[in-house]
Amino acid sequence: MLTYDDVLKDIGEFGKCQKWIILILSLSGLTFSFLIVVSVFLGQIPNHWCRGPPGTLELREKCGWSLEQERNYTVPLENPGSSSHSRCERYNIDWNVTFFDCDYPVSLITNSSGDILLTPCKNGWFFDGSRTTIVSEYELVCENAWKVDMSQACLEIGFFLGALATGYTADRFGRKLCLLACLAGTGVSGIAVAIAPTYPAFVIFQILEGLFGRGVCLINAVIATELVGPRYRRVVIFVTQAVFSLGVMLLPVFAYLVKSWKGIQMAISVPHFVLLLYCCLIPESPRWLLSRKRIKEALKIAQDIAERNGKSLPSTYKEMVRGENSSEEIKNPSLLDLFRTPQMRKRTLILMYSWFTSNVVYLGLILRLGIQGGDSYVDLFVAGAVELPATLLGFLLVERVGRRSPFMSSQLLAGIFCLLAACVSEDMHWLKTAVATLGRCGITMSISILFLVTNELQPTSIRNFGVSICSSPSAIGGLVAPFVLFKLATVWSELPLVIFGVLSLAAGGLAQLLPETRGTRLPETVDDVENVMRLYEYDQDECKEMIALHIST
């Protein structure tokens, strides 16, 4: 029976039509990269100090003080001999005995030993600087500082929910419908994040933004993979990944120019509505339509693609669909399909672990830039610039070597460089940073190959659902990464790098158990996965017997 891969040979495996569609889809990789890294700028903590009690306002107006002068009178220094003021405490002032004199403005409360008493900030904070962030907007400092990390955690929760919900929806109701819904949802929820009046509303909208945004990313990768022939699947995946890295480079430049966090958030949300208009012109995946036995629609789209590519669909393809005359009932995607058979179970578990590890290591090494000090704008720009050659290297290797070996090697190299970085002394900061950067290059290359491998290993009938389930642990990795980096570093500063290294080495070893997919047809059903692997194993045994027979003779 003919499959859609056979049809692509006649209508064009990567013609003008597919290139136009891939170009539009790749732009969503740009917006998704904004969504992931924008928290670095939204959550920046500006210099701040306690707002004085109501009486200080009267003094400031009477004496003509600036905010700095008021701070000198009402806020203690952070440490004796320090030039910076405390961020979370102020002097305990007794306004009942205060003399309203500009030279001796306040009376400080002391204990029986004569020590000046301090009190936590009760009247809010002043925030320094010309930039606004969610920290200054919702006063997420001191006892509320944990809410900054909570906002990032809520985004990761949205990613996790989006991976589960949109995967099933796209396989059940179609790629295009789900993509359009996710684009609209990301744009609306992103704008809602910018105008949220309270912190609880802010994090609720962030969960929704993560849910829809993750759906856009996953569905685009699936559509791109299904529209082209086997030789070009690597191209579309790596184009998307390259655009993602470009977005990591562009956002710091844009965030530096825009002073308001609301302006930044609005700017990364509005493009989704532009993409929505263009994506309305994208056809439904013919491969998905065939899996749902919607023959006429699939043939019509295939004919349209052929015409745009300057070709025509042969009339002989009216019976191109596997099981066209079958009365077999169409099955909706089920979680059991991913674990019911031996080969699917093995693939699913290995891919889930690989996604978890890749995100833990990637985000951990990115966040590690922040605790090293330096300019976050420059650091993120350099991080994106480093990812581009790593993505290109991955593209070249999967073309010449295949999928499995580069995927395994990149994971192993990431683990080795993380362990080596842990062994380098802090006195050799430049060498330590360089080795850790090589580890990040390895994990970046691994992620770009992982996108391709995950799509190729899943059957068409449950591809979007399978990709979503396998990639969902990456959101858990996003939640775990800050804990590993910041909490375990208090035990031993190099412990996070050691954990990153061990996780990557284990993922590299497990990758050896996955089959090679270069040049192979995409499986259509779960049964295809099992049958192809049984045939592969049979051929391997037959070859061994032939070799043994040849040697004996």
C-alpha positions as CSV (number, residue, x, y, z in Angstrom):
1,M,0.0,0.0,0.0
2,L,1.2,3.5,-0.8
3,T,1.8,6.0,2.0
4,Y,2.1,9.8,2.0
5,D,5.8,9.5,1.7
6,D,5.2,7.9,-1.7
7,V,3.0,10.7,-2.7
8,L,5.6,13.3,-1.7
9,K,8.0,11.9,-4.3
10,D,5.6,13.1,-7.0
11,I,4.2,16.3,-5.5
12,G,7.6,17.5,-4.1
13,E,9.3,16.5,-0.9
14,F,10.4,20.1,-0.1
15,G,9.0,22.4,-2.8
16,K,8.0,26.0,-2.7
17,C,4.8,25.3,-0.9
18,Q,6.5,23.5,2.0
19,K,9.3,26.1,2.2
20,W,6.7,28.9,2.6
21,I,4.9,27.0,5.3
22,I,8.1,26.1,7.2
23,L,9.1,29.8,7.0
24,I,5.9,30.9,8.7
25,L,6.0,28.1,11.3
26,S,9.6,28.8,12.2
27,L,8.7,32.4,13.2
28,S,6.8,30.9,16.1
29,G,10.1,29.5,17.3
30,L,11.2,33.1,17.7
31,T,8.2,34.0,19.9
32,F,8.6,30.9,21.9
33,S,12.2,31.8,22.7
34,F,11.0,35.2,23.9
35,L,8.5,33.4,26.2
36,I,11.2,31.2,27.8
37,V,13.9,33.9,28.5
38,V,11.8,37.0,29.1
39,S,11.5,36.1,32.8
40,V,15.2,37.1,33.1
41,F,14.2,40.7,32.4
42,L,10.7,40.8,33.9
43,G,12.0,39.5,37.2
44,Q,15.1,41.7,37.6
45,I,15.4,43.0,41.1
46,P,16.2,46.8,41.2
47,N,17.8,48.4,44.2
48,H,15.2,49.1,46.8
49,W,14.7,50.3,50.4
50,C,11.9,50.7,52.9
51,R,9.3,53.4,52.4
52,G,9.2,55.5,55.6
53,P,6.1,55.8,57.8
54,P,3.5,58.5,57.0
55,G,5.4,61.1,59.1
56,T,8.4,61.1,56.8
57,L,6.3,62.4,53.9
58,E,5.5,65.5,56.0
59,L,9.2,65.9,56.9
60,R,10.3,65.5,53.3
61,E,7.9,68.2,52.1
62,K,8.8,70.6,55.0
63,C,12.6,70.2,54.6
64,G,12.7,69.7,50.8
65,W,14.5,66.4,51.0
66,S,15.2,64.1,48.1
67,L,14.5,60.4,48.4
68,E,18.2,59.7,49.0
69,Q,18.2,62.1,52.0
70,E,15.1,60.5,53.4
71,R,16.7,57.1,53.1
72,N,19.8,58.3,55.0
73,Y,17.7,59.3,57.9
74,T,15.2,56.3,58.0
75,V,17.1,53.3,56.7
76,P,20.3,51.8,58.2
77,L,23.3,50.6,56.3
78,E,23.3,47.0,55.3
79,N,26.6,46.3,57.2
80,P,28.9,48.5,59.3
81,G,31.2,50.3,56.9
82,S,29.1,49.4,53.9
83,S,27.9,52.1,51.5
84,S,24.6,50.3,50.6
85,H,21.5,50.5,52.7
86,S,19.3,47.7,54.1
87,R,16.7,46.5,51.7
88,C,14.3,44.9,54.1
89,E,14.5,46.9,57.4
90,R,14.3,50.5,58.5
91,Y,14.8,52.3,61.8
92,N,12.1,52.0,64.4
93,I,11.1,55.6,64.8
94,D,9.0,56.9,67.7
95,W,6.8,59.5,66.1
96,N,5.2,60.5,69.4
97,V,8.4,62.2,70.5
98,T,9.8,63.2,67.1
99,F,11.0,66.7,66.8
100,F,10.1,68.2,63.5
101,D,13.5,69.7,62.9
102,C,15.3,69.4,59.6
103,D,18.6,69.1,61.5
104,Y,17.4,66.5,64.0
105,P,14.3,65.0,62.2
106,V,13.7,61.7,63.9
107,S,13.9,60.0,67.3
108,L,15.1,56.4,67.1
109,I,13.9,53.7,69.5
110,T,16.6,51.9,71.4
111,N,16.5,48.9,73.8
112,S,17.8,48.8,77.4
113,S,21.3,48.4,76.1
114,G,21.2,51.4,74.0
115,D,21.1,49.5,70.7
116,I,19.0,51.1,67.9
117,L,16.0,48.9,67.1
118,L,15.0,48.1,63.6
119,T,11.7,47.1,62.1
120,P,10.7,45.3,58.9
121,C,9.3,47.4,56.0
122,K,5.6,47.9,56.7
123,N,4.8,50.8,54.3
124,G,6.1,49.4,51.1
125,W,9.4,50.1,49.2
126,F,11.0,52.7,47.0
127,F,12.6,51.2,43.9
128,D,15.6,52.8,42.2
129,G,16.3,53.0,38.5
130,S,14.5,53.9,35.3
131,R,13.3,50.4,34.5
132,T,10.2,48.8,35.9
133,T,9.9,45.0,36.5
134,I,7.3,42.7,38.1
135,V,9.4,43.1,41.3
136,S,8.7,46.8,41.5
137,E,5.2,46.4,40.2
138,Y,4.0,43.9,42.8
139,E,6.7,44.6,45.5
140,L,8.2,41.1,45.3
141,V,11.1,41.6,47.7
142,C,12.2,40.6,51.2
143,E,9.5,38.1,52.6
144,N,7.8,38.1,49.2
145,A,11.0,37.5,47.1
146,W,10.0,33.8,46.6
147,K,7.1,35.0,44.4
148,V,9.6,35.9,41.7
149,D,10.6,32.2,41.4
150,M,7.0,31.2,41.7
151,S,6.1,33.1,38.6
152,Q,8.7,31.1,36.6
153,A,7.4,27.9,38.2
154,C,3.9,28.8,37.1
155,L,5.1,29.3,33.5
156,E,6.7,25.8,33.7
157,I,3.4,24.4,35.1
158,G,1.7,25.9,32.0
159,F,4.3,24.2,29.8
160,F,3.5,20.9,31.4
161,L,-0.2,21.2,31.1
162,G,0.1,22.4,27.5
163,A,2.2,19.4,26.6
164,L,-0.5,17.1,27.9
165,A,-3.6,18.9,26.7
166,T,-2.6,20.2,23.2
167,G,-1.0,16.9,22.2
168,Y,-4.2,15.0,22.6
169,T,-6.3,17.8,21.1
170,A,-4.1,18.0,18.0
171,D,-4.3,14.3,17.4
172,R,-8.0,14.2,18.0
173,F,-9.2,17.4,16.2
174,G,-6.4,18.3,13.9
175,R,-3.1,20.1,13.8
176,K,-4.3,23.3,12.2
177,L,-7.3,23.9,14.5
178,C,-5.2,23.3,17.6
179,L,-2.4,25.6,16.3
180,L,-4.8,28.5,15.6
181,A,-6.4,28.1,19.1
182,C,-2.9,28.0,20.7
183,L,-1.7,31.1,18.9
184,A,-4.8,33.1,19.8
185,G,-4.6,31.8,23.4
186,T,-0.9,32.8,23.7
187,G,-1.5,36.3,22.4
188,V,-4.6,36.9,24.6
189,S,-3.0,35.5,27.8
190,G,0.3,37.3,27.1
191,I,-1.5,40.7,27.0
192,A,-3.5,39.7,30.1
193,V,-0.1,39.1,31.9
194,A,1.0,42.6,31.0
195,I,-2.2,44.3,32.4
196,A,-2.8,42.0,35.4
197,P,-3.8,44.2,38.3
198,T,-2.6,41.9,41.0
199,Y,0.1,39.2,41.5
200,P,-2.4,36.3,41.7
201,A,-3.9,37.4,38.4
202,F,-0.4,37.7,36.9
203,V,0.6,34.1,37.7
204,I,-2.8,32.7,36.6
205,F,-2.4,34.3,33.2
206,Q,1.3,33.1,33.1
207,I,0.0,29.5,33.5
208,L,-2.3,30.0,30.5
209,E,0.4,31.7,28.5
210,G,2.7,28.7,29.1
211,L,0.0,26.2,28.3
212,F,-0.9,27.8,24.9
213,G,2.7,28.7,24.1
214,R,4.0,25.2,24.6
215,G,1.2,23.9,22.3
216,V,2.4,26.3,19.5
217,C,5.9,25.0,19.8
218,L,5.1,21.3,19.7
219,I,2.4,21.5,17.0
220,N,4.6,23.4,14.7
221,A,7.4,20.8,15.0
222,V,4.9,18.0,14.2
223,I,3.3,19.9,11.2
224,A,6.8,20.7,9.8
225,T,7.9,17.1,10.1
226,E,4.7,15.7,8.4
227,L,4.7,18.0,5.4
228,V,8.1,17.1,4.0
229,G,9.9,13.9,2.8
230,P,12.4,11.9,4.9
231,R,15.5,13.7,3.5
232,Y,14.2,17.1,4.6
233,R,12.8,16.4,8.1
234,R,16.1,17.4,9.6
235,V,16.1,20.7,7.7
236,V,12.8,21.9,9.1
237,I,13.5,20.9,12.7
238,F,16.9,22.6,12.6
239,V,15.6,25.8,11.0
240,T,13.1,26.1,13.9
241,Q,15.9,25.5,16.4
242,A,18.2,28.1,14.7
243,V,15.4,30.7,14.8
244,F,14.9,29.9,18.5
245,S,18.6,30.6,19.2
246,L,18.2,33.8,17.1
247,G,15.4,34.8,19.4
248,V,17.6,34.3,22.5
249,M,20.0,36.8,20.9
250,L,17.4,39.4,19.9
251,L,15.4,39.6,23.1
252,P,18.3,41.1,25.2
253,V,18.8,43.8,22.6
254,F,15.1,44.6,22.6
255,A,14.7,44.4,26.4
256,Y,17.7,46.8,26.8
257,L,15.9,49.4,24.7
258,V,12.4,49.1,26.4
259,K,12.4,50.4,29.9
260,S,9.0,49.0,31.0
261,W,8.3,45.3,31.7
262,K,4.8,45.8,30.5
263,G,6.1,47.1,27.2
264,I,8.3,44.1,26.8
265,Q,5.5,41.7,27.6
266,M,3.1,43.4,25.2
267,A,5.7,43.3,22.4
268,I,6.3,39.5,22.7
269,S,2.6,38.9,22.8
270,V,1.2,40.9,19.9
271,P,3.2,39.0,17.2
272,H,1.1,35.9,17.9
273,F,-1.9,37.6,16.3
274,V,0.1,38.4,13.2
275,L,1.2,34.7,13.0
276,L,-2.5,33.7,13.5
277,L,-3.4,35.5,10.3
278,Y,-0.7,33.8,8.3
279,C,-1.3,30.4,9.8
280,C,-4.9,30.5,8.7
281,L,-3.5,30.0,5.2
282,I,-1.6,26.9,6.2
283,P,-3.3,23.6,5.2
284,E,-4.1,20.8,7.6
285,S,-1.5,18.0,7.7
286,P,-2.4,15.5,4.9
287,R,-0.7,12.8,6.8
288,W,-3.0,13.4,9.8
289,L,-6.0,13.4,7.5
290,L,-5.0,10.1,6.1
291,S,-4.6,8.6,9.6
292,R,-8.2,9.8,10.3
293,K,-9.4,8.3,6.9
294,R,-10.5,11.6,5.6
295,I,-9.4,10.7,2.1
296,K,-10.9,13.4,-0.1
297,E,-9.6,16.2,2.1
298,A,-6.1,14.7,2.1
299,L,-6.1,14.3,-1.7
300,K,-7.3,17.8,-2.2
301,I,-4.5,19.3,-0.1
302,A,-2.0,17.1,-1.8
303,Q,-3.2,18.3,-5.1
304,D,-2.9,22.0,-3.9
305,I,0.7,21.4,-2.7
306,A,1.6,19.7,-6.0
307,E,0.2,22.7,-8.0
308,R,2.1,25.2,-5.9
309,N,5.3,23.1,-6.4
310,G,4.7,23.1,-10.2
311,K,3.7,19.5,-10.3
312,S,0.5,17.4,-10.4
313,L,-1.0,14.6,-8.4
314,P,-1.2,11.4,-10.5
315,S,-4.6,9.9,-10.8
316,T,-3.3,6.6,-9.6
317,Y,-3.1,8.0,-6.1
318,K,-6.8,7.8,-5.5
319,E,-6.0,4.6,-3.6
320,M,-2.9,5.8,-1.8
321,V,-4.2,5.5,1.7
322,R,-3.3,2.5,3.8
323,G,-6.5,0.8,4.8
324,E,-8.6,3.0,2.5
325,N,-11.2,0.2,2.0
326,S,-10.9,-1.0,5.5
327,S,-13.8,-0.8,7.9
328,E,-11.4,-0.6,10.9
329,E,-12.6,1.9,13.5
330,I,-10.6,5.0,13.9
331,K,-9.1,5.1,17.4
332,N,-8.5,8.2,19.3
333,P,-5.0,8.8,20.9
334,S,-4.6,7.1,24.2
335,L,-1.8,7.2,26.8
336,L,-1.8,3.4,26.8
337,D,-0.7,3.4,23.2
338,L,2.7,4.8,24.4
339,F,3.2,1.9,26.9
340,R,1.2,-1.0,25.6
341,T,3.8,-2.6,23.4
342,P,7.5,-3.3,24.1
343,Q,9.0,-1.0,21.5
344,M,6.7,1.9,22.2
345,R,7.3,1.5,25.9
346,K,11.0,1.6,25.5
347,R,11.0,4.6,23.2
348,T,8.6,6.6,25.4
349,L,10.6,6.0,28.6
350,I,13.9,6.8,27.1
351,L,12.6,10.0,25.3
352,M,10.9,11.2,28.5
353,Y,14.1,10.9,30.5
354,S,16.1,12.6,27.7
355,W,13.7,15.6,27.6
356,F,13.8,15.9,31.4
357,T,17.6,15.8,31.5
358,S,18.1,18.1,28.5
359,N,15.9,20.8,30.1
360,V,17.5,20.5,33.6
361,V,21.0,20.8,32.2
362,Y,20.1,23.5,29.7
363,L,18.2,25.8,32.1
364,G,20.7,25.0,34.9
365,L,23.6,26.2,32.8
366,I,21.7,29.3,31.6
367,L,20.7,30.2,35.2
368,R,24.2,29.6,36.3
369,L,25.2,32.7,34.3
370,G,23.1,34.8,36.6
371,I,24.8,33.7,39.8
372,Q,28.3,34.3,38.3
373,G,27.5,38.0,38.1
374,G,27.9,40.2,35.1
375,D,25.5,41.9,32.7
376,S,22.5,39.7,32.0
377,Y,21.9,41.4,28.6
378,V,25.3,40.6,27.4
379,D,25.3,37.1,28.9
380,L,22.1,36.1,27.2
381,F,23.2,37.5,23.9
382,V,26.3,35.5,24.1
383,A,24.3,32.4,25.1
384,G,22.2,32.7,22.0
385,A,25.2,33.3,19.8
386,V,26.9,30.1,21.2
387,E,23.8,28.0,20.5
388,L,23.7,28.8,16.7
389,P,27.0,27.0,15.8
390,A,25.9,24.1,18.1
391,T,22.6,23.8,16.2
392,L,24.4,24.0,12.9
393,L,26.9,21.3,13.9
394,G,24.0,19.0,14.9
395,F,22.4,19.6,11.5
396,L,25.5,18.6,9.7
397,L,26.1,15.5,11.8
398,V,22.6,14.1,11.4
399,E,22.9,14.5,7.6
400,R,26.2,12.6,7.4
401,V,26.2,10.3,10.4
402,G,22.6,9.7,11.3
403,R,20.5,10.5,14.4
404,R,21.4,8.1,17.1
405,S,25.2,8.5,17.2
406,P,25.2,12.4,17.3
407,F,22.4,12.4,19.8
408,M,24.3,10.0,22.1
409,S,27.6,11.8,21.6
410,S,26.2,15.3,22.3
411,Q,24.7,14.0,25.6
412,L,28.0,12.4,26.6
413,L,30.0,15.4,25.7
414,A,27.7,17.7,27.7
415,G,28.1,15.4,30.7
416,I,31.9,15.2,30.4
417,F,32.3,19.0,30.1
418,C,30.0,19.6,33.1
419,L,32.1,17.2,35.2
420,L,35.3,18.8,34.0
421,A,33.9,22.3,34.8
422,A,33.3,21.1,38.4
423,C,37.0,20.2,38.7
424,V,38.3,23.6,37.5
425,S,39.2,25.9,40.3
426,E,37.2,29.2,40.8
427,D,40.6,31.0,40.5
428,M,40.6,30.1,36.8
429,H,37.2,31.7,36.2
430,W,37.7,32.1,32.4
431,L,38.6,28.4,32.0
432,K,35.7,27.3,34.1
433,T,33.3,29.4,32.1
434,A,34.7,28.2,28.8
435,V,34.4,24.5,29.8
436,A,30.8,25.0,31.0
437,T,30.0,26.8,27.8
438,L,31.2,23.7,25.8
439,G,28.8,21.7,28.0
440,R,26.0,24.0,27.0
441,C,26.9,23.6,23.4
442,G,26.6,19.9,23.8
443,I,23.2,20.0,25.4
444,T,22.0,22.5,22.9
445,M,23.0,20.2,20.0
446,S,21.3,17.3,21.9
447,I,18.0,19.2,22.2
448,S,18.0,20.1,18.5
449,I,18.4,16.4,17.6
450,L,16.0,15.3,20.3
451,F,13.2,17.4,18.6
452,L,13.8,15.5,15.3
453,V,14.2,12.1,16.9
454,T,11.0,12.4,19.0
455,N,8.9,13.3,15.9
456,E,10.4,10.5,13.8
457,L,9.9,7.8,16.4
458,Q,6.2,8.5,17.0
459,P,3.5,7.0,14.7
460,T,1.3,9.4,12.8
461,S,-1.9,8.2,14.6
462,I,-0.6,9.5,17.9
463,R,2.4,11.7,16.8
464,N,1.4,15.0,18.4
465,F,0.2,13.2,21.5
466,G,3.3,11.1,21.7
467,V,5.6,14.1,21.2
468,S,3.7,16.0,23.9
469,I,3.8,13.2,26.5
470,C,7.5,12.5,25.8
471,S,8.4,16.2,26.1
472,S,6.2,16.9,29.1
473,P,9.0,16.0,31.6
474,S,11.0,18.9,30.2
475,A,8.6,21.2,32.2
476,I,9.4,19.2,35.3
477,G,13.0,19.7,34.5
478,G,12.4,23.4,34.4
479,L,11.0,23.3,37.9
480,V,13.8,21.1,39.2
481,A,16.7,23.1,37.6
482,P,16.6,26.2,40.0
483,F,16.3,23.9,43.0
484,V,19.4,21.9,41.9
485,L,21.3,25.1,41.1
486,F,20.5,27.3,44.0
487,K,19.8,24.9,46.9
488,L,22.3,22.2,46.3
489,A,25.0,24.7,45.7
490,T,24.8,25.6,49.4
491,V,26.0,22.1,50.2
492,W,28.9,22.2,47.7
493,S,29.2,24.9,45.0
494,E,30.1,22.4,42.3
495,L,27.5,19.8,43.2
496,P,25.0,21.1,40.5
497,L,27.6,20.7,37.8
498,V,28.2,17.1,39.0
499,I,24.5,16.3,38.9
500,F,24.2,17.8,35.4
501,G,27.1,15.7,34.3
502,V,25.8,12.4,35.7
503,L,22.3,13.0,34.2
504,S,23.7,13.7,30.8
505,L,26.0,10.7,30.8
506,A,23.0,8.5,31.7
507,A,20.9,10.0,28.9
508,G,23.8,9.4,26.4
509,G,24.0,5.7,27.4
510,L,20.2,5.2,27.0
511,A,20.2,6.9,23.6
512,Q,22.2,3.9,22.3
513,L,19.0,1.8,22.7
514,L,17.0,3.9,20.3
515,P,16.8,2.9,16.6
516,E,18.4,4.9,13.8
517,T,15.7,6.9,11.8
518,R,17.7,8.5,9.1
519,G,16.0,8.1,5.7
520,T,13.3,5.9,7.1
521,R,9.5,6.3,6.6
522,L,7.5,7.8,9.4
523,P,5.5,5.0,11.1
524,E,1.8,5.4,10.6
525,T,0.5,3.2,13.5
526,V,1.7,1.6,16.7
527,D,1.7,-1.7,14.9
528,D,4.1,-0.3,12.3
529,V,6.6,0.5,15.1
530,E,6.5,-3.1,16.4
531,N,6.5,-4.7,12.9
532,V,9.4,-2.6,11.6
533,M,11.5,-3.3,14.7
534,R,10.8,-7.1,14.5
535,L,11.8,-7.0,10.8
536,Y,14.9,-5.1,11.7
537,E,15.9,-7.6,14.4
538,Y,15.2,-10.5,12.0
539,D,17.4,-8.9,9.4
540,Q,20.2,-8.4,11.9
541,D,20.0,-12.1,13.0
542,E,20.0,-13.2,9.3
543,C,23.0,-11.1,8.6
544,K,24.9,-12.6,11.5
545,E,24.1,-16.1,10.3
546,M,25.3,-15.3,6.8
547,I,28.5,-13.8,8.1
548,A,29.1,-16.8,10.3
549,L,28.5,-19.1,7.4
550,H,30.9,-17.1,5.2
551,I,33.6,-17.3,7.8
552,S,33.2,-21.0,8.3
553,T,33.5,-21.7,4.6
